[in-house]
Each structure stands twice: as C-alpha cells, then as structure tokens.
Amino acid sequence: MNPLQTCFVDEDNQLLTTIASDWQPALTEKTKVKLNDRDYQVSRSYFAVNAKNQTLGYYVVLKEIKPGCFERLSEDNQFFLSAILAAPTLGLLGAGLLVYYLMPDLVAPILGWGIRPVVAISLIGTGLLIANQIKGGYVSEHPTLLGSYLYVLSIWVGLLAAFIWLSSTVPAKPLVVWPTDYAAYLNALRVQFEPIWPIILGLLPWLVFVLNILGLEPIAKVFEFLRGRAKG
C-alpha cells in the first residue's frame, strides 16, 4: 500500500513541498515546522483528493512565523532598549516613593490630579486586554461568531466604562488652586463612591467567575488580588 502524500501549503494554498509519508498525527495545530530555512507553524490540516491525479493526500496548511522588530535585534540591543524603557518606570516609582515618605501631604493632590485619566485609560486597556485574550476573537487565527462577539463586546464595555467614569467624576468646580483643590477633589470622590464600594466588591467574584469560564485566568487573578487588597 502506497503511503499518503503529505503536502505542505501556505495560507494562500500555494504548495511549499510534498513528501511521501504516512499521515502524521503529530502535526497538530500550532506545531512548529522548518522548511527551506524558514519557520512555520501548523494552522490546520485536512485530507483531500488531488484534482490532477485523483489521489488522496494529507494537506498541512502552514503559517510563516515572522519575528517581530524586537526579536530581530541582537541580544545586546534588546537589553539596551529594555533598559531605556525601564528607566522612566523606575524613575516614576522612585519619585512616588520619595513623595510618599518625604512629602506625604502631596500624595492626595497628585492622586486627585491624575486619577481621572489614569482610571479611564486603565478601563480601556483592560477591555482591550480581555478582548485580545478571548479564544476565537475577531483578530484570532480562527475567529468564531461567539469569540468575535465577545471581542467587540469587551472593547465597547471598556470604552463605555471609561465614558461613565469620566462623566460621573467631573469636578464640581474648576481645579485651580494647587494643592488644595486637588486634595479636596480626591476627598469628594472618596465620599461619592463610598456608598457603592460594597456593591463593586460584591460584583468582583462574579467577574472573576466569568473570566475563568472564558479562559482568562491571568486577568481573573488580577481582579481577585484587587478584591483581596480592597477587603483588607
């Protein structure tokens, strides 16, 4: 009995190479394959009859793995770029610690100054992060109706949450005098959200539950950590 032909094709169904071998069950989805000094990963596979010679073949669709801009850099350049990006983050953390220990009276005004945009950006970012982690999402390799729906829904929920936050936290009067107005604004926010804080804490376990069902365990753990910190 002649072995099946294994035909490796790209995403445009262009033949890359053909080998005479038995069906290879090890070539499952996302298995890495090297052909002609290029790296690929298996996108999908199927059996089909060749139209020319009417023989059954095993077709493996390969997606080329293209390294990103960062991966193309040498290890020294990667380290140098990482150090450059890390420096501002460390600088901000260091400045925050100095303010906290040496000038504690400025902590509340600084938080009052930055809390609206920071929370809004975080809500939008969380929506995007959840969307990109959903299996079968709109931009995934194999989008599904449910996955695409949840992808778009997550983005819109993040945008809507940011809009609601910005709309409900407009200062009662313009913040002009530093640091008095900004400290007073932060205190007003605390008073405003204090009654609904228990409701938010009560909803967090349900959010964690839903995220776990969707397979977003890392994000669920973040919300679980925040809930523990808030209760503590």
Secondary structure, DSSP 4 states (H G I P E B T S, - for coil): -PPPEEEEE-TT--EEEEEE----TT--TT-EEEETTEEEEEEEEEEEE-TTT--EEEEEEEEE----HHHHS-HHHHHHHHHHHHHHHHHHHHHHHHHHHH-GGGHHHHHHHHHHHHHHHHHHHHHHHHHHHSTT-TTSSS--HHHHHHHHHHHHHHHHHHHHHHHHT--SS---STTHHHHHHHHHHHHHHTTTHHHHHHHHHHHHHHHHHTT-HHHHHHHHHHHHHHH-
